[in-house]
């Protein structure tokens, strides 16, 4: 005989739903933040690399 308000262990379906919700609430915003960071980091890093290369070319030409 089971008690009427017993909390059981979630089944596979419930675990998959909870995992999917956790990934969508936590994973997607994290991936967006990482993508934005890499976009801006690459953009600013590109200008610095160009400046460094131009300085090296100047030194090599002299």
Secondary structure, 3 states (H helix, E strand, C coil): CCCCCCCCCCCHHHHHHHHHHHHHHHHHHHHHHHHHHHHHHHHHHHHHHHHHHHHHHHHHHC
